[in-house]
Amino acid sequence: MRNTMVQSGGKDTSAQQN
């Protein structure tokens, strides 16, 4: 799901959250 989050937010912040 990180990829979809990056596309939505534009930042790879999901990597830190996950």
N, C-alpha and C positions, 0 to 999 in steps of 0.2 A: 504493500500500500504506500510505501515511501514515494514511489515514482508518481503516483496520482497526487500525492500531497505536494510534491515539488512542482508539478504542473499547475496545481491550483494556487498555491501560495507564491510560487516563484523562487522560494528559498528552500534549502535542504534542511529546514529546521525540524522536520519530522524525524530525521535521523537522531536528533538529540532527544526528542520526546519518546521515540520508540526505543 
